[in-house]
Amino acid sequence: MKRSFHRGRGCRFCAEPGLNIDYKDSIMLRPFLTERAKLVPRRISGNCAKHQRVLTLAVKRARHLAFIAYTSTQVRM
């Protein structure tokens, strides 16, 4: 089934300069991951290219240090 997403007004991190991307904050990274722990693409999340690159690096670091899982458990339908 195709999911419908609505892209926001712009990059969340550009709109709020005090909001930082940190690999240790797994709760902040979760909205940018699918239920199978894959990264949400930029066109869906609404991030700018700069912050999407930083976010990707943060997720990779968090996975390496086991703050978040590489893959989630298999979802059955």
PAZAPA-4460 file (N, C-alpha, C; in steps of 0.05 Angstrom, whole numbers, plus 32768, in hexadecimal, padded with zeros to 4 digits):
% residues 77
    n_x    n_y    n_z   ca_x   ca_y   ca_z    c_x    c_y    c_z   seq   type   mol
   8011   7FE9   8000   8000   8000   8000   8012   8019   8000     1      M     A
   800B   802C   7FF0   801A   8045   7FEE   8013   8057   8005     2      K     A
   8027   8062   8012   8023   8074   8028   8023   8091   801D     3      R     A
   8011   80A1   8028   8011   80BD   801F   801F   80CE   8034     4      S     A
   8031   80DE   802B   8040   80F0   803D   803B   810D   8034     5      F     A
   803B   811E   8046   8039   813A   803F   8053   8148   8048     6      H     A
   8061   8153   8034   807A   8160   803A   8074   817A   8049     7      R     A
   8084   8180   805D   807F   8197   806D   8087   81B1   805E     8      G     A
   8088   81C6   806D   808E   81E0   8061   80AB   81E3   805A     9      R     A
   80BC   81D3   8066   80D8   81D5   8061   80E8   81C4   8075    10      G     A
   8101   81C9   8075   8113   81B9   8087   810D   81C1   80A4    11      C     A
   8109   81AD   80B4   8103   81B1   80D1   811C   81BD   80DF    12      R     A
   8133   81B5   80D6   814C   81BE   80E3   8154   81DA   80DB    13      F     A
   814C   81E2   80C3   8151   81FE   80BA   813E   8211   80C8    14      C     A
   8125   8208   80CC   8111   8219   80D8   8117   821E   80F6    15      A     A
   8122   820A   8103   8129   820D   8120   8147   820A   8123    16      E     A
   8156   8220   8124   8173   821E   8125   817D   8211   813F    17      P     A
   816E   8211   8154   8177   8204   816D   8175   81E6   816D    18      G     A
   8167   81DB   8159   8163   81BE   8157   817B   81B1   814A    19      L     A
   818A   81A0   8158   81A2   8194   814E   819D   8176   8149    20      N     A
   81AC   816C   8135   81AB   8150   812F   81C2   8142   813E    21      I     A
   81BA   8130   8150   81CE   8123   8160   81CA   8104   815E    22      D     A
   81DF   80F6   8159   81DD   80D9   8156   81D6   80CB   8171    23      Y     A
   81DB   80D8   8187   81D5   80CC   81A1   81B7   80CF   81A9    24      K     A
   81A9   80E0   819B   818C   80E4   81A0   817B   80D3   818E    25      D     A
   8177   80BA   8195   8168   80A7   8184   814B   80AF   8182    26      S     A
   8140   80BC   8195   8124   80C4   8194   8120   80D9   817E    27      I     A
   8133   80EB   817B   8131   80FF   8166   8135   80F3   814A    28      M     A
   8144   80DD   8148   8149   80D1   812E   8132   80BF   8124    29      L     A
   8122   80B5   8137   810C   80A2   812F   80F8   80AC   811B    30      R     A
   80F0   80C6   811B   80DD   80CE   8106   80E8   80CD   80EA    31      P     A
   8102   80CC   80E7   810F   80CB   80CD   8115   80AF   80C4    32      F     A
   810B   809B   80D3   810F   807F   80CC   80F4   8072   80C7    33      L     A
   80F3   805F   80B4   80DA   8050   80AF   80D7   803B   80C5    34      T     A
   80C1   802C   80C3   80BD   8016   80D7   80D1   8000   80D4    35      E     A
   80DE   7FFE   80BD   80F3   7FEA   80B9   810F   7FF6   80BD    36      R     A
   8111   800D   80CA   8129   801B   80D1   8139   8025   80B9    37      A     A
   812C   802B   80A3   8139   8037   808C   8135   8055   808D    38      K     A
   8148   8064   8082   8146   8081   8081   812F   808A   806F    39      L     A
   8121   809E   8078   810B   80AA   8068   8119   80BD   8054    40      V     A
   8111   80BC   803A   811E   80CD   8027   8118   80EB   802B    41      P     A
   8129   80FB   8020   8128   8118   8024   810E   8124   8019    42      R     A
   8104   8119   8003   80EC   8124   7FF7   80D3   811F   8009    43      R     A
   80D5   810A   8019   80BF   8104   802B   80C2   8112   8046    44      I     A
   80DA   8112   8051   80DF   811F   806B   80DE   813D   806A    45      S     A
   80E5   8148   8053   80E5   8166   8050   80FF   8173   8058    46      G     A
   8114   8163   805E   812D   816F   8066   813C   817B   804E    47      N     A
   814C   818F   8053   815D   8199   803E   8175   8186   803A    48      C     A
   8184   8189   8024   8199   8177   801E   81AF   8176   8033    49      A     A
   81B5   818E   803E   81CA   8190   8052   81C2   8180   806B    50      K     A
   81AA   8184   8075   81A2   8176   808D   819C   8159   8089    51      H     A
   8194   8151   8070   8190   8135   806B   81AB   8126   806C    52      Q     A
   81C0   8132   8062   81DB   8126   8064   81E4   8123   8081    53      R     A
   81DF   8138   8091   81E7   8136   80AD   81D6   8121   80BC    54      V     A
   81BD   8120   80B5   81AB   810C   80C1   81B3   80F0   80B9    55      L     A
   81BB   80EB   80A0   81C4   80D1   8097   81DD   80C8   80A7    56      T     A
   81EF   80DB   80AA   8208   80D4   80B9   8201   80CE   80D6    57      L     A
   81EF   80DD   80E2   81E7   80D8   80FE   81DA   80BD   8101    58      A     A
   81C9   80B5   80EE   81BC   809B   80F0   81D1   8085   80ED    59      V     A
   81E4   8088   80DB   81F9   8074   80D7   820A   8071   80F0    60      K     A
   8210   8088   80FD   8220   8087   8116   8210   8079   812C    61      R     A
   81F6   8080   812E   81E5   8074   8143   81E2   8056   813E    62      A     A
   81E1   804D   8126   81DF   8030   8120   81F9   8023   8128    63      R     A
   8210   802F   8121   822A   8023   8128   822E   8020   8146    64      H     A
   8224   8033   8155   8227   8032   8172   820F   8025   8180    65      L     A
   81FD   801A   8170   81E5   800A   817A   81D1   801B   818A    66      A     A
   81CF   8035   8183   81BA   8045   818F   81A0   8040   8182    67      F     A
   81A1   8039   8168   8189   8030   8159   8190   8017   8149    68      I     A
   817C   8008   8142   8181   7FEE   8135   8187   7FF2   8117    69      A     A
   8197   7FE0   810C   819C   7FE1   80EF   8182   7FDB   80E0    70      Y     A
   8174   7FC7   80E9   815A   7FC0   80DD   8147   7FBA   80F4    71      T     A
   812E   7FBF   80F0   811B   7FB8   8105   8111   7F9C   8100    72      S     A
   8101   7F92   8112   80F6   7F77   810F   80E3   7F77   80F7    73      T     A
   80E1   7F61   80EA   80D1   7F5F   80D2   80B4   7F64   80D8    74      Q     A
   80A8   7F75   80C8   808C   7F7C   80CC   807B   7F69   80BC    75      V     A
   8068   7F5C   80C9   8056   7F49   80BC   803C   7F56   80B6    76      R     A
   8031   7F4F   809F   8017   7F5A   8098   8001   7F46   8098    77      M     A
***
